[in-house]
């Protein structure tokens, strides 16, 4: 078998799909005929709901730290650079271990791998909340990333094996719907629990309890389907990890969409950590305050949740309807979403010290446009990569997107803000809220440039997406045809 998964004895030019030559079939029609209109079974619904619940608490855990960042800075006497390192350290371990879990997820029981990962991040989050020094707290945040890498890498591939076409798109939208909602809940719960208990550590102890429930639900109710079950690709043989990686690197749609998603991750990571802190500083500079500082995390979390509640399903619905006419609709929606988000985020940063209401409205619109991407990017990955490489592809995308995206952006913004401080202060002058605000403001302008760059990558993806999707459909069809031929041959041999 060749590296792309098509048997060497099958000629692509003479491949017959659904009783028609592949040459005469459009990209959307090539491939195995699948039953898309079937009813979703109760077991499948339960599986999706459980995966969504775990994804929700997964992202709750990630954004609890930003919701209580000021308290953590006070506790450990941290500057912006060390504070940014907390999120960066978490993402670094997350991205390093993602390829390992991608390899395991393509070959072994996915329920067991996910359950072990969830247990690890619950345990390390809980232990980390009791640490008394910054160094130990940082180490346990890194361990949390290892556990979360297992779940985020594998869960989308289970959905891809249970559903196809628009049904898959809808289920992925539901799954990624949990990201902004969970992120918003993390800000709210982290901040409010810290205020209610008077100890920020208690904000980190909510998700471990929910995680234990998640483990039980995964083991009892999640179904681990055969890879490629609904597409007829369940008999595609796995290739070596090296061959998988080489095939992915040669896949232009996958690589370019990964580059675009990296830009999304960069912006999301920077805003996730620094937006609440930046908004607090902006509020302190306002002459007529409409909020109190303790409410910033609550309001920002609510905005993030609402933007996700609307943005993720809107992006998915737009893609499902528009791709009927335009095969390049998915990457174009992602690119346009980033171009719309960029000016909204820019003016939100500019107005943050003047009017909170205008600033929050602009943040909502900017995040709404940014959230159009989540389910669409995941859907693109799944239909331009063959079933037996999808966990590896998820891991590769996580590695690249986080290595060049949100692994560095929180720390980079923190370092930039500290680096700008000497230029905004006179020699010997102590720092103040205005200087702190300006340092972060100038640093956050970097996210605008990255959003525009991400839009460019998605527009380039649109040039290749139809061809790469058709190749995956051909691969699945070729393998199924070979299987049918083999069965006919075996039947003939038995008869003779």
C-alpha positions as CSV (number, residue, x, y, z in Angstrom):
1,X,0.0,0.0,0.0
2,X,1.3,3.5,-0.9
3,X,1.7,6.2,1.7
4,X,-1.5,8.0,0.7
5,X,-3.6,4.9,1.6
6,X,-4.5,4.0,-2.0
7,X,-3.5,0.4,-2.9
8,X,-0.8,0.3,-5.5
9,X,-2.9,-2.0,-7.8
10,X,-5.7,0.6,-8.2
11,X,-5.4,3.2,-10.9
12,X,-6.9,6.5,-9.8
13,X,-7.6,7.4,-13.4
14,X,-9.7,4.2,-13.9
15,X,-11.2,4.1,-10.4
16,X,-15.0,3.6,-10.4
17,X,-17.0,5.2,-7.7
18,X,-20.8,4.7,-7.4
19,X,-20.8,3.2,-10.9
20,X,-19.2,6.2,-12.5
21,X,-15.5,6.9,-13.5
22,X,-13.8,9.1,-10.9
23,X,-12.7,11.4,-13.6
24,X,-16.3,12.4,-14.3
25,X,-17.3,13.0,-10.7
26,X,-17.0,16.4,-8.9
27,X,-15.1,16.7,-5.7
28,X,-18.2,16.6,-3.5
29,X,-19.5,13.4,-5.1
30,X,-16.4,11.4,-5.3
31,X,-16.1,8.7,-2.6
32,X,-18.1,6.1,-0.9
33,X,-21.8,6.5,-0.8
34,X,-22.9,7.0,2.8
35,X,-26.2,7.1,4.6
36,X,-26.3,10.7,5.9
37,X,-30.1,10.9,6.5
38,X,-30.2,8.1,9.1
39,X,-31.5,9.0,12.6
40,X,-28.8,9.6,15.2
41,X,-29.1,6.8,17.8
42,X,-29.5,7.4,21.5
43,X,-26.0,5.9,22.2
44,X,-24.5,8.3,19.7
45,X,-26.2,11.3,21.3
46,X,-25.0,10.2,24.7
47,X,-21.4,9.9,23.4
48,X,-21.5,13.4,21.9
49,X,-23.0,15.0,25.0
50,X,-20.4,13.3,27.3
51,X,-17.6,14.5,25.0
52,X,-19.0,18.1,25.0
53,X,-19.3,18.0,28.8
54,X,-15.6,17.0,29.2
55,X,-14.6,19.7,26.6
56,X,-16.5,22.2,28.6
57,X,-14.7,21.6,31.9
58,X,-11.5,21.2,30.0
59,X,-11.7,24.9,28.9
60,X,-13.1,26.0,32.2
61,X,-9.8,24.8,33.8
62,X,-7.7,26.6,31.2
63,X,-9.3,30.0,31.8
64,X,-9.6,29.9,35.6
65,X,-6.0,31.2,35.9
66,X,-6.8,34.4,33.8
67,X,-9.9,35.0,35.9
68,X,-7.8,35.1,39.1
69,X,-4.5,36.4,37.6
70,X,-4.3,39.5,39.8
71,X,-4.7,37.5,42.9
72,X,-1.9,35.1,41.7
73,X,0.4,38.0,40.9
74,X,-0.1,39.4,44.4
75,X,0.4,36.0,46.1
76,X,3.7,35.1,44.3
77,X,4.8,38.7,43.6
78,X,4.9,38.3,39.8
79,X,5.6,40.6,37.0
80,X,3.8,40.3,33.6
81,X,6.5,38.2,32.2
82,X,6.3,35.5,34.9
83,X,2.5,35.7,34.8
84,X,2.5,35.1,31.1
85,X,4.8,32.1,31.6
86,X,2.0,30.3,33.6
87,X,-0.1,29.9,30.5
88,X,2.8,29.4,28.2
89,X,4.2,26.5,30.3
90,X,0.8,24.8,30.3
91,X,0.6,25.1,26.5
92,X,4.2,23.9,26.0
93,X,3.6,20.6,27.8
94,X,0.2,20.3,26.1
95,X,1.7,20.6,22.6
96,X,4.7,18.4,23.3
97,X,2.6,15.4,24.4
98,X,-0.1,15.9,21.8
99,X,1.8,13.9,19.1
100,X,2.2,11.0,21.5
101,X,-1.5,10.8,22.2
102,X,-2.2,11.3,18.5
103,X,-0.1,8.2,17.7
104,X,-1.8,6.2,20.5
105,X,-5.3,7.4,19.5
106,X,-4.9,6.1,15.9
107,X,-4.0,2.6,17.2
108,X,-5.4,1.9,20.7
109,X,-8.5,2.2,22.9
110,X,-9.5,5.8,22.9
111,X,-11.8,5.6,25.9
112,X,-8.9,4.4,28.2
113,X,-6.5,7.0,26.9
114,X,-9.0,9.9,27.4
115,X,-9.9,8.7,30.9
116,X,-6.3,8.5,32.0
117,X,-5.6,12.0,30.6
118,X,-8.6,13.5,32.4
119,X,-7.6,11.9,35.7
120,X,-4.1,13.3,35.3
121,X,-5.2,16.9,34.7
122,X,-7.8,16.7,37.6
123,X,-5.1,15.4,40.0
124,X,-2.4,17.9,39.0
125,X,-4.9,20.9,39.0
126,X,-5.9,20.0,42.6
127,X,-2.4,19.5,43.9
128,X,-1.2,22.7,42.2
129,X,-3.8,24.7,44.1
130,X,-2.0,23.8,47.3
131,X,1.5,24.9,46.2
132,X,3.1,27.8,48.2
133,X,5.8,28.8,45.7
134,X,5.7,30.0,42.1
135,X,8.1,27.4,40.8
136,X,6.1,24.4,42.1
137,X,2.8,26.0,40.9
138,X,4.4,26.4,37.5
139,X,5.5,22.8,37.4
140,X,2.0,21.5,38.2
141,X,0.4,23.8,35.5
142,X,2.7,22.1,33.1
143,X,1.5,18.6,34.2
144,X,-2.1,19.8,33.7
145,X,-1.2,20.3,30.0
146,X,-0.1,16.7,29.6
147,X,-3.5,15.4,30.7
148,X,-5.5,17.8,28.6
149,X,-3.5,16.9,25.5
150,X,-4.9,13.3,25.5
151,X,-8.5,14.4,25.4
152,X,-8.3,17.3,22.9
153,X,-6.3,15.2,20.5
154,X,-8.6,12.2,20.5
155,X,-12.2,13.3,21.1
156,X,-12.9,15.0,17.7
157,X,-11.8,11.8,15.9
158,X,-14.5,9.8,17.7
159,X,-17.1,12.2,16.4
160,X,-15.6,12.0,12.9
161,X,-16.0,8.2,13.0
162,X,-19.6,8.3,14.2
163,X,-21.0,10.8,11.7
164,X,-20.5,12.1,8.1
165,X,-21.1,15.2,6.0
166,X,-23.6,17.8,7.5
167,X,-24.4,15.6,10.5
168,X,-20.7,15.5,11.4
169,X,-20.5,19.3,11.0
170,X,-23.4,19.8,13.4
171,X,-21.9,17.5,16.0
172,X,-18.5,19.2,15.7
173,X,-20.2,22.6,16.1
174,X,-21.8,21.2,19.3
175,X,-18.4,19.9,20.5
176,X,-16.5,23.1,19.8
177,X,-19.4,25.1,21.1
178,X,-18.1,24.0,24.5
179,X,-14.8,25.9,24.0
180,X,-16.0,29.5,24.3
181,X,-18.8,28.6,26.8
182,X,-16.3,26.7,29.0
183,X,-13.8,29.5,28.7
184,X,-16.4,32.0,29.8
185,X,-17.4,29.8,32.7
186,X,-13.8,29.6,33.8
187,X,-13.5,33.3,34.1
188,X,-16.8,33.6,36.0
189,X,-16.4,30.6,38.3
190,X,-12.7,31.3,39.0
191,X,-13.3,34.9,39.8
192,X,-16.5,34.6,41.7
193,X,-15.4,31.6,43.8
194,X,-12.2,33.5,44.7
195,X,-14.3,36.5,45.8
196,X,-16.8,34.3,47.7
197,X,-14.2,32.3,49.6
198,X,-11.5,35.0,49.9
199,X,-9.0,32.5,48.6
200,X,-8.1,32.3,44.9
201,X,-7.0,28.6,45.3
202,X,-10.6,27.5,45.6
203,X,-11.2,28.7,42.0
204,X,-8.9,25.9,40.9
205,X,-10.7,23.2,42.9
206,X,-14.0,23.1,41.0
207,X,-13.0,21.5,37.8
208,X,-11.2,18.5,39.4
209,X,-14.5,17.5,41.1
210,X,-16.3,17.7,37.8
211,X,-13.5,15.8,36.1
212,X,-14.1,12.7,38.3
213,X,-17.7,12.7,37.0
214,X,-16.4,13.1,33.5
215,X,-14.2,10.0,33.8
216,X,-17.1,7.9,35.0
217,X,-19.2,9.1,32.1
218,X,-16.5,8.3,29.5
219,X,-16.0,4.8,30.8
220,X,-19.7,4.0,31.1
221,X,-21.3,5.7,28.1
222,X,-18.9,6.8,25.4
223,X,-18.7,4.4,22.4
224,X,-15.4,4.0,20.7
225,X,-16.3,3.3,17.0
226,X,-14.1,1.6,14.4
227,X,-11.9,4.2,12.7
228,X,-13.6,5.4,9.5
229,X,-16.8,3.5,10.4
230,X,-19.4,5.7,8.7
231,X,-17.3,6.5,5.6
232,X,-16.5,3.0,4.6
233,X,-12.9,3.6,5.5
234,X,-12.7,1.1,8.3
235,X,-10.5,-1.2,6.3
236,X,-7.8,1.3,5.4
237,X,-4.5,0.0,6.8
238,X,-2.5,2.2,9.1
239,X,0.9,3.3,7.9
240,X,4.0,4.2,10.0
241,X,4.0,7.4,12.0
242,X,6.8,8.7,9.7
243,X,4.7,8.1,6.6
244,X,1.7,9.7,8.2
245,X,3.7,12.9,9.0
246,X,5.1,13.0,5.5
247,X,1.7,12.7,4.0
248,X,0.3,15.5,6.2
249,X,3.2,17.8,5.3
250,X,2.4,17.2,1.6
251,X,-1.3,18.1,2.1
252,X,-1.6,21.8,1.3
253,X,-5.1,22.2,2.7
254,X,-4.1,20.7,6.0
255,X,-0.9,22.7,6.3
256,X,-2.4,26.1,5.3
257,X,-5.5,25.7,7.5
258,X,-3.2,24.7,10.3
259,X,-1.2,27.9,9.7
260,X,-4.5,29.9,9.8
261,X,-5.6,28.2,13.0
262,X,-2.2,29.0,14.5
263,X,-3.0,32.6,14.1
264,X,-6.4,32.1,15.7
265,X,-4.7,30.3,18.6
266,X,-2.2,33.1,19.0
267,X,-4.9,35.8,19.3
268,X,-7.2,33.7,21.5
269,X,-4.3,32.8,23.9
270,X,-3.1,36.4,24.2
271,X,-6.6,37.7,24.9
272,X,-7.6,34.8,27.2
273,X,-4.8,35.6,29.6
274,X,-4.4,39.4,29.3
275,X,-7.8,40.8,28.4
276,X,-9.2,40.8,32.0
277,X,-6.0,42.3,33.4
278,X,-6.0,44.9,30.7
279,X,-9.7,45.8,31.2
280,X,-9.1,46.2,34.9
281,X,-6.3,48.7,34.2
282,X,-8.5,50.5,31.7
283,X,-11.4,50.7,34.2
284,X,-9.0,52.3,36.8
285,X,-8.3,55.2,34.3
286,X,-11.9,56.0,33.5
287,X,-13.3,59.1,35.1
288,X,-16.9,57.8,35.3
289,X,-16.7,54.1,36.2
290,X,-19.6,51.9,35.2
291,X,-18.2,48.7,36.8
292,X,-16.2,47.7,39.8
293,X,-12.9,45.9,39.3
294,X,-14.1,42.6,40.9
295,X,-16.8,42.4,38.2
296,X,-14.4,42.5,35.2
297,X,-13.8,38.7,35.1
298,X,-17.5,38.0,35.5
299,X,-18.5,40.4,32.6
300,X,-15.7,39.3,30.3
301,X,-16.6,35.7,30.9
302,X,-20.2,36.4,30.1
303,X,-19.2,38.1,26.9
304,X,-17.0,35.2,25.9
305,X,-19.8,32.7,26.6
306,X,-22.4,34.7,24.6
307,X,-20.0,35.2,21.7
308,X,-19.4,31.4,21.6
309,X,-23.1,30.6,22.0
310,X,-23.7,32.6,18.8
311,X,-20.5,32.5,16.9
312,X,-19.7,28.7,16.8
313,X,-23.2,27.6,15.5
314,X,-23.4,30.5,13.1
315,X,-20.1,29.6,11.6
316,X,-21.2,25.9,11.2
317,X,-24.6,26.8,9.7
318,X,-23.0,29.2,7.3
319,X,-20.5,26.6,6.2
320,X,-23.1,23.9,5.7
321,X,-25.3,26.1,3.5
322,X,-22.6,27.9,1.5
323,X,-20.5,24.8,0.7
324,X,-23.5,23.5,-1.4
325,X,-22.7,26.3,-4.0
326,X,-19.1,27.1,-3.2
327,X,-16.7,24.2,-2.4
328,X,-14.2,26.7,-1.0
329,X,-16.8,28.2,1.5
330,X,-15.2,26.7,4.7
331,X,-11.8,28.5,4.5
332,X,-13.3,31.6,3.1
333,X,-15.7,32.0,6.1
334,X,-12.7,31.5,8.4
335,X,-10.6,34.2,6.6
336,X,-13.4,36.7,6.4
337,X,-14.2,36.1,10.1
338,X,-10.6,37.1,11.0
339,X,-10.7,40.2,8.8
340,X,-14.0,41.3,10.5
341,X,-12.6,40.5,14.0
342,X,-9.4,42.5,13.6
343,X,-10.8,46.1,13.5
344,X,-13.3,45.2,16.3
345,X,-10.5,44.0,18.6
346,X,-8.4,47.1,17.6
347,X,-11.1,49.6,18.5
348,X,-11.9,47.7,21.7
349,X,-8.2,48.0,22.8
350,X,-8.3,51.8,21.9
351,X,-11.6,52.5,23.8
352,X,-10.9,50.5,26.9
353,X,-9.9,53.4,29.0
354,X,-12.7,55.7,27.8
355,X,-16.0,53.8,27.8
356,X,-16.5,50.3,29.2
357,X,-19.8,49.7,27.4
358,X,-18.4,50.6,23.9
359,X,-15.3,48.5,24.7
360,X,-17.3,45.4,25.8
361,X,-19.6,45.6,22.7
362,X,-16.6,45.7,20.4
363,X,-15.0,42.8,22.3
364,X,-18.2,40.8,21.9
365,X,-18.3,41.5,18.1
366,X,-14.6,40.7,17.7
367,X,-14.9,37.4,19.6
368,X,-18.1,36.5,17.7
369,X,-16.2,36.8,14.4
370,X,-13.2,34.9,15.8
371,X,-15.5,32.1,17.0
372,X,-16.8,31.4,13.5
373,X,-13.5,29.4,13.0
374,X,-13.6,26.7,15.7
375,X,-15.9,24.0,14.2
376,X,-15.1,24.8,10.6
377,X,-11.3,24.3,11.0
378,X,-12.0,20.9,12.8
379,X,-14.3,19.9,10.0
380,X,-11.8,20.8,7.3
381,X,-9.1,18.7,9.0
382,X,-11.4,15.6,9.1
383,X,-12.4,15.7,5.5
384,X,-8.9,16.4,4.0
385,X,-7.2,13.6,6.0
386,X,-7.9,9.8,5.8
387,X,-9.5,8.2,8.8
388,X,-6.4,6.3,10.0
389,X,-4.4,9.5,10.2
390,X,-6.9,11.8,11.9
391,X,-5.6,11.5,15.5
392,X,-2.1,12.1,14.2
393,X,-3.4,15.1,12.2
394,X,-5.2,16.5,15.3
395,X,-2.0,16.1,17.3
396,X,0.2,17.7,14.5
397,X,-2.2,20.7,14.3
398,X,-2.2,21.1,18.1
399,X,1.6,20.9,18.2
400,X,2.0,23.6,15.5
401,X,-0.9,25.8,16.5
402,X,0.2,25.9,20.1
403,X,4.0,26.0,19.5
404,X,3.7,29.0,17.2
405,X,0.3,30.3,18.6
406,X,-0.9,30.4,22.2
407,X,2.2,28.8,23.7
408,X,4.2,31.9,23.1
409,X,1.6,34.7,22.8
410,X,0.8,35.1,26.5
411,X,4.5,35.2,27.5
412,X,5.4,37.3,24.4
413,X,2.8,39.9,25.3
414,X,4.0,39.9,28.9
415,X,7.7,40.3,27.9
416,X,6.8,43.1,25.4
417,X,4.8,45.0,28.1
418,X,7.7,44.8,30.5
419,X,10.2,45.8,27.8
420,X,8.2,48.9,26.9
421,X,8.0,50.1,30.6
422,X,11.4,51.8,30.6
423,X,10.5,53.9,27.6
424,X,7.3,55.2,29.2
425,X,8.8,56.1,32.6
426,X,11.2,58.8,33.4
427,X,14.5,57.7,35.1
428,X,13.7,56.8,38.7
429,X,10.0,57.3,38.3
430,X,7.9,54.6,39.9
431,X,5.4,52.7,37.7
432,X,1.7,53.6,37.8
433,X,-1.6,52.4,36.4
434,X,-1.4,54.6,33.3
435,X,2.0,53.2,32.4
436,X,0.9,49.6,33.1
437,X,-2.1,50.2,30.9
438,X,-0.1,51.6,28.0
439,X,2.4,48.9,28.1
440,X,-0.2,46.2,27.7
441,X,-2.2,48.2,25.2
442,X,0.8,48.6,22.8
443,X,1.7,45.0,23.2
444,X,-1.9,43.7,22.5
445,X,-1.9,45.6,19.1
446,X,0.3,42.7,17.9
447,X,-2.8,40.5,17.8
448,X,-4.4,42.6,15.1
449,X,-1.5,42.0,12.7
450,X,-1.7,38.2,13.4
451,X,-5.4,38.1,12.7
452,X,-4.8,39.6,9.2
453,X,-2.0,37.1,8.6
454,X,-4.3,34.3,9.6
455,X,-7.0,35.4,7.1
456,X,-4.3,35.2,4.3
457,X,-3.6,31.6,5.2
458,X,-7.2,30.7,5.0
459,X,-7.7,32.3,1.7
460,X,-4.7,30.3,0.4
461,X,-6.4,27.2,1.8
462,X,-9.4,27.9,-0.4
463,X,-7.2,27.3,-3.5
464,X,-6.6,23.6,-2.6
465,X,-9.5,22.5,-0.4
466,X,-11.6,20.9,-3.2
467,X,-8.8,18.8,-4.6
468,X,-7.6,17.5,-1.3
469,X,-11.1,16.5,-0.1
470,X,-11.6,14.6,-3.4
471,X,-8.3,12.7,-2.9
472,X,-9.5,11.5,0.6
473,X,-12.8,10.4,-0.9
474,X,-10.9,8.5,-3.7
475,X,-8.7,6.8,-1.1
476,X,-11.7,5.5,0.9
477,X,-13.5,4.4,-2.3
478,X,-10.4,2.6,-3.6
479,X,-9.9,0.7,-0.4
480,X,-13.5,-0.4,-0.3
481,X,-13.4,-1.4,-3.9
482,X,-10.4,-3.6,-3.3
483,X,-12.1,-5.1,-0.3
484,X,-15.2,-6.0,-2.4
485,X,-13.0,-7.5,-5.1
486,X,-11.2,-9.6,-2.5
487,X,-14.5,-10.9,-1.1
488,X,-15.7,-11.8,-4.6
489,X,-12.5,-13.6,-5.3
490,X,-12.7,-15.5,-2.0
491,X,-16.3,-16.5,-2.8
492,X,-15.4,-17.7,-6.2
493,X,-12.5,-19.8,-4.8
494,X,-14.9,-21.3,-2.2
495,X,-17.4,-22.2,-4.9
496,X,-14.8,-23.8,-7.1
